[in-house]
Amino acid sequence: MATPPVTEIEQSESVSAIPLATAKRTASTRWKATAYSLLGALSLLVVWQLASGYSRTEFDLLPSPVQVLQRMGDYTFGNELEGIPPGFVFINFWETFRKTLLGFAGALLVGVPIGILMGRYRYAKNFFFDFVYLAANVPLIVYAILGLLLFGLGDTGPAFVVMLLVLPVISLNVAAGVEGVDRNLLAMSRAYRLPTSSALREIVAPSFAPFLFAATRASFAASWKLAALAETFGGTTGVGVQIRKAFQGFSVVDMLAWMMFFVIFVVVIERVVLMRLERFVFRYRLKRGEDVLRY
């Protein structure tokens, strides 16, 4: 019995079914990842609730999640009895975020050119490497104290120490991206007398852009922590100041409330802002089916 020929309609249907199956499989994987993430968070809350019921002394050493949640509500919606205005948490986080952005901007303005020079020229790498490597290995608390000693109380110290923290990460990653540029493309650009600015924009920048975004995402959480630490030592506004007040008042509830706010803000900005920005910049790779962001 002869095998019936495969029609063009059947072939097109089978081809169109492949992206649909791939999309369903991807959606199922993401739902499973989300479910496991929620399960992990729920497990942490259960352990926290059990630990809060245990007290070694007459004082409650660890407040329950409900108490911390109520305190977070006071800082968000206000509490007239304690003199907490509505939106108090957003005011303080904006101050910390503003200082972090200033430090990030300074690190980008200085770190990207240094990274390009280190990746492009061997002598520039030898010149800058020791300074960058030294800055990358200084303890964070030293940066916080240094900012206080140099600039005193105010906003300049936290922004300066954030720049010191982020700059070596940016420089080293950009240098690694520039070193990975295809030398044949650079030789071709010189052969066709392409301007240096065009070569940097069309060849070099796309090569180190993924490294730059990776460095930004990796150093973002650490820069927030350093900014809050600098504010704790010598700030006048921001999350670090509120953490210092909670410590001075021996209020574990306030401390944990600000800690949870800190985690939530970092995750939201990293997932909503940085991740969307990275997807927008690398949308040409997403069109080719390359998932540049796994989470």
C-alpha positions in Angstrom: 0.0 0.0 0.0 1.5 3.3 -1.1 2.1 6.0 1.6 0.0 9.1 1.0 2.0 12.2 0.1 2.5 14.9 2.8 0.6 18.0 1.7 1.9 21.5 2.2 -0.9 22.3 4.6 0.1 19.4 6.9 3.7 20.6 6.8 2.7 24.2 7.7 0.5 23.0 10.5 3.4 20.9 12.0 5.8 23.8 11.7 3.4 26.2 13.3 2.8 23.8 16.2 6.5 23.8 17.2 6.5 27.5 18.5 3.2 26.9 20.3 4.6 23.8 22.1 7.8 25.7 23.0 5.7 28.6 24.4 3.6 26.2 26.5 6.7 24.5 27.8 8.3 27.8 28.7 5.2 29.1 30.4 5.0 25.8 32.4 8.6 26.1 33.5 8.1 29.7 34.7 4.9 28.8 36.6 6.8 26.0 38.3 9.7 28.3 39.2 7.3 30.8 40.6 5.5 28.1 42.7 8.8 26.9 44.1 9.8 30.5 45.0 6.5 31.1 46.8 6.9 27.7 48.6 10.4 28.8 49.8 9.1 32.1 51.1 6.2 30.4 52.9 8.6 27.9 54.5 10.8 30.8 55.7 7.7 32.5 57.3 6.7 29.3 59.0 10.2 28.9 60.5 10.1 32.6 61.5 6.8 32.2 63.2 7.9 29.1 65.2 11.2 30.8 66.2 9.3 33.9 67.4 7.4 31.8 69.9 10.6 30.8 71.7 12.1 33.2 74.2 15.1 32.5 76.3 14.5 35.5 78.6 11.6 37.5 79.8 11.9 39.7 76.7 10.7 38.6 73.2 13.9 38.3 71.3 12.2 37.8 67.9 8.9 39.4 66.9 6.4 37.4 64.8 5.9 38.1 61.1 2.5 39.6 61.9 4.0 42.2 64.3 6.6 43.1 61.6 3.9 43.3 59.0 1.9 45.7 61.2 4.9 47.9 61.7 5.5 48.0 58.0 1.9 49.1 57.6 2.5 51.9 60.1 5.5 53.2 58.1 3.5 52.9 54.8 0.1 54.3 55.7 1.1 56.3 58.8 0.4 56.1 62.5 -1.0 59.3 64.2 -0.5 58.0 67.7 3.3 57.6 67.1 3.7 60.6 64.9 4.5 58.6 61.7 3.3 60.4 58.6 1.9 58.5 55.6 4.5 57.4 53.1 7.3 57.6 55.6 9.0 54.6 54.1 9.0 56.0 50.6 10.5 59.3 51.7 13.5 57.5 53.3 13.9 55.0 50.5 14.0 57.8 47.9 16.8 59.5 49.9 18.8 56.3 49.9 18.0 55.5 46.2 19.0 59.0 45.2 22.4 58.6 46.8 22.8 55.2 45.2 22.0 56.6 41.8 24.5 59.4 42.2 27.2 56.9 43.1 26.2 54.6 40.2 26.4 57.6 37.8 29.9 58.5 39.0 31.0 54.9 38.7 29.7 54.6 35.1 31.3 57.9 34.0 34.7 56.9 35.4 34.6 53.1 35.2 33.4 52.6 31.6 36.3 54.6 30.0 38.8 52.9 32.3 37.4 49.5 31.3 37.6 50.3 27.6 41.2 51.4 28.0 42.1 48.3 30.0 40.5 46.0 27.4 41.9 47.8 24.4 45.5 48.7 25.4 47.9 46.4 27.3 49.8 49.3 28.9 46.5 50.9 30.1 45.6 47.5 31.7 48.9 47.4 33.5 48.5 51.0 34.7 45.0 50.7 36.1 44.8 47.0 37.2 46.4 47.4 40.6 44.3 50.4 41.5 41.1 48.7 40.4 42.0 45.4 42.1 42.8 47.2 45.3 39.5 49.1 45.3 37.6 45.8 44.7 39.1 44.2 47.8 38.6 46.9 50.4 36.0 45.9 53.1 32.7 47.7 52.8 32.9 49.0 56.4 36.2 50.8 55.5 34.5 52.6 52.7 31.6 53.6 55.0 34.0 55.0 57.6 36.2 56.6 55.0 33.1 58.5 53.5 32.2 59.7 57.0 35.8 60.9 57.7 36.2 62.7 54.4 32.8 64.3 53.9 31.2 64.2 57.3 27.4 64.1 57.8 25.4 64.5 54.6 24.7 63.0 51.2 28.1 63.1 49.6 29.7 60.4 51.7 27.2 57.6 50.8 27.3 58.5 47.1 31.1 58.5 47.2 31.4 55.1 48.8 28.9 53.6 46.4 31.0 54.9 43.5 34.1 53.3 45.0 32.3 50.0 45.4 30.8 49.9 41.9 33.7 51.4 39.9 36.0 48.3 40.0 33.2 45.9 39.1 32.2 48.1 36.1 35.8 48.5 35.0 36.7 44.8 35.1 33.6 43.6 33.4 33.8 46.2 30.6 37.5 45.4 30.1 36.6 41.7 29.8 33.9 42.6 27.2 36.3 44.7 25.2 38.9 42.0 25.2 36.4 39.7 23.7 35.8 41.9 20.6 36.4 40.2 17.3 39.7 41.6 16.1 38.9 40.9 12.5 35.9 43.3 12.8 38.2 46.0 14.1 40.7 45.3 11.3 37.9 45.5 8.8 36.7 48.8 10.3 40.2 50.2 9.9 40.5 48.9 6.3 37.3 50.7 5.4 38.4 53.8 7.3 35.5 53.7 9.7 35.7 56.5 12.2 36.8 55.6 15.7 33.6 56.8 17.2 31.5 54.6 14.8 33.7 51.6 15.6 33.2 52.1 19.3 29.4 52.5 18.9 28.8 49.7 16.4 31.5 47.1 17.3 32.9 47.7 20.8 29.8 48.8 22.7 27.6 45.8 21.7 30.4 43.5 22.8 30.8 44.9 26.3 27.1 45.8 26.8 26.2 42.3 28.2 29.1 42.5 30.6 28.1 46.0 31.7 24.5 44.9 32.5 25.8 41.9 34.4 28.1 44.1 36.5 25.2 46.5 37.1 22.8 43.9 38.3 25.5 42.1 40.4 26.6 45.3 42.2 23.2 46.9 42.6 22.2 45.1 45.8 25.7 45.6 47.3 25.6 49.3 46.5 22.3 49.6 48.3 23.7 47.9 51.4 26.8 50.1 51.4 24.7 53.2 51.0 22.6 52.2 54.0 25.7 51.3 56.0 27.2 54.7 55.2 24.0 56.4 56.3 24.0 54.4 59.5 27.4 55.8 60.4 27.1 59.4 59.1 23.8 60.0 57.3 21.1 62.5 58.1 18.4 61.0 55.9 17.6 57.6 54.5 17.1 54.0 55.5 20.4 53.8 57.3 19.4 56.6 59.6 16.1 54.7 60.5 18.0 51.5 61.1 20.4 53.4 63.5 17.4 54.8 65.4 15.9 51.3 65.7 19.2 50.1 67.1 19.5 53.0 69.5 15.9 52.3 70.7 16.5 48.5 70.9 13.5 47.9 68.7 13.8 44.6 66.9 10.4 45.1 65.3 11.5 48.4 63.6 14.8 46.8 62.6 13.1 43.9 60.9 10.5 46.1 59.3 13.1 48.2 57.6 15.1 45.1 56.6 12.0 43.7 54.9 11.4 47.0 53.2 15.0 47.0 52.0 14.7 43.5 50.5 11.4 44.3 48.8 12.6 47.5 47.2 15.8 45.9 46.0 13.9 43.0 44.4 11.3 45.2 42.8 13.8 47.6 41.3 16.1 44.7 40.1 13.2 42.7 38.6 11.0 45.5 37.3 13.4 48.2 36.3 16.8 46.6 35.5 15.4 43.4 34.0 13.0 45.3 31.7 15.8 47.7 30.7 18.0 44.7 29.9 15.3 43.0 27.8 14.7 46.3 25.9 18.4 46.7 25.1 18.9 43.1 24.0 15.5 42.7 22.3 17.3 41.8 19.1 18.7 38.7 20.8 15.2 37.8 22.1 13.8 38.0 18.6 16.4 35.3 17.6 15.2 33.1 20.4 18.0 33.8 22.8 16.7 34.1 26.3 19.3 36.4 27.8 17.5 36.6 31.2 16.8 33.3 32.9 15.1 34.8 36.0 
